[in-house]
Amino acid sequence: MGGIEIGGIKIAIIHGKDEKIVNALAKSGEYNVVIRGHTHKPDIRKIGTVIIINPGEVCGYLSDKRTIAIFDKES
């Protein structure tokens, strides 16, 4: 797990499938965005005001779907 801040937006980054950890990061009040991976399933959702992003699988090896996510802090 790691964290960065870009342009005043605090972002948690985690590779793992433990939903308890993802939800705890979102509910912690420490981050505006949680970027997560490992499940190979693209998803964008919110918990409160925190955006949770799973970009999916860029190579498409396991899911047959090539996906990425682009986060635009303005929109």
C-alpha positions in Angstrom: 0.0 0.0 0.0 1.2 3.5 -0.7 -0.1 7.0 -0.8 0.6 10.1 -2.8 -0.8 13.6 -3.0 -1.2 15.3 -6.4 -2.6 18.8 -6.7 -4.1 18.7 -3.2 -5.8 15.3 -3.8 -4.7 12.5 -1.5 -4.6 9.1 -3.2 -4.2 5.7 -1.6 -2.9 3.0 -3.8 -3.4 -0.7 -2.9 -2.9 -4.0 -4.8 -5.1 -6.6 -3.1 -8.6 -8.0 -2.9 -9.5 -7.5 0.7 -12.6 -5.3 0.6 -12.3 -4.6 4.3 -9.0 -2.8 3.7 -10.3 -0.9 0.6 -13.4 0.2 2.6 -11.4 1.2 5.6 -9.1 3.4 3.5 -12.1 5.0 1.9 -13.8 5.6 5.3 -10.6 6.7 7.1 -10.9 10.4 6.1 -7.3 10.4 5.0 -7.9 10.1 1.2 -10.0 11.6 -1.6 -9.3 8.7 -3.9 -8.5 5.0 -3.5 -6.9 3.2 -6.5 -6.9 -0.5 -6.1 -6.2 -3.6 -8.2 -5.7 -7.3 -8.3 -9.3 -8.4 -9.1 -9.0 -7.6 -12.9 -12.5 -6.2 -12.8 -12.9 -2.6 -13.8 -15.0 -0.6 -11.3 -15.5 3.0 -10.2 -17.7 3.7 -7.2 -18.0 6.0 -4.2 -18.1 5.6 -0.5 -19.2 8.9 0.8 -17.1 11.4 -1.1 -14.2 9.1 -1.7 -13.9 7.7 -5.3 -12.7 4.1 -5.5 -11.1 3.1 -8.8 -10.1 -0.3 -10.1 -8.7 0.1 -13.6 -9.1 -3.5 -14.4 -6.6 -5.4 -16.5 -4.5 -3.5 -19.1 -3.2 -6.7 -20.9 -6.5 -8.6 -21.0 -4.7 -11.9 -20.3 -7.1 -13.2 -17.7 -10.3 -11.4 -18.5 -10.1 -11.0 -22.3 -10.9 -7.3 -21.6 -8.2 -4.6 -21.9 -9.1 -1.8 -19.6 -7.5 1.3 -18.0 -8.8 4.2 -15.9 -7.9 7.8 -16.3 -8.6 10.1 -13.4 -9.3 13.7 -14.2 -9.1 15.7 -11.0 -11.1 18.6 -12.6 -14.2 16.5 -13.4 
